[in-house]
Amino acid sequence: MTTTTERDGAVTRVETIGAAADYLAGRLGSIPEVAIVLGSGLGRLAARMEGARRVSYAEIPHFPATTVVGHQGELVAGTLGGKPLLAQSGRFHLYEGHAADTVALPVRVMAQLGVRTLILTNAAGGIRRTFSRGALMMIADHVNLTFRNPLTGPVIPGEERFPDMSEPYDAALRTVARRVASSRGVPLEEGVYIQVLGPSYETPAEVRMAERLGADAIGMSTAVEVIAARARGLRCLAFSTITNPASGTTAERLDHAEVMEVAARVSGDLERLVDGVVAALP
């Protein structure tokens, strides 16, 4: 039996998504079918888009401001390598105090606008000992260790109640990415990503636990967004820039400024990879 509270909750979420989508449709016009979420220090790609139309999060109904250095806080529609692309430059995080619903709001809005393929990027700590600082890892699977799920609560129209997560990251898209990486000379690793709540970096014991759970890299975003995307039927592809060794894998101390510096320094490889993937999509 559906209660009044459950119905009201679903209506509120639908109205929130609809208001943001309607506003963006009016501002941006036609919406590309491919979108990319740009993580920490990776916003330079949005600056390279041609014919860019930009909308600040402050203008979009129900979008909060970004509070993390390296997250610009705008949606950008334009072309990259001649292909239409929508870029989310900056994301919302659970550790900022946002609910999983808010973290997933941009994904749901993009799906409402007609986006069918979602590429996500993030900065992550490397758990696998062979990762060098600045390595690129394509995410093959993830572990959501935040204990938050954007699908909790009333089902939103257009979303599955129990989406299949046996292939969260599209196998065909990953094949395209491998081919592009090889042709463009971009070294590309592949592995399992684990999302934690943050905002503190993990302890060495927590990293050892993540390693035993099968994770190769660890970060504070992406998995929750992918869950919402898959519930909407979007195809997902994701990359982690390994900006630092995870706590306890070396004797180094972790620092967000260094994460930003490494992400910016190696962003060229990621941009070449994303350029090629976008160009290869139909």
Secondary structure, DSSP 8 states (H G I E B T S, - for coil): ---HHHHHHHHHHHHHHHHHHHHHHHHH-S--SEEEEE-TT-THHHHT-EEEEEEEGGGSTT-----STT---EEEEEEETTEEEEEEES---GGGT--HHHHHHHHHHHHHTT--EEEEEEEEEE-STT--TTEEEEEEEEEE-S---TT-SS--TTS-SS---S-SS-HHHHHHHHHHHHHHT---EEEEEEE---SS---HHHHHHHHHTT-SEEESSSHHHHHHHHHTT-EEEEEEEEEEE-TTSSS----HHHHHHHHHHTHHHHHHHHHHHHHH--
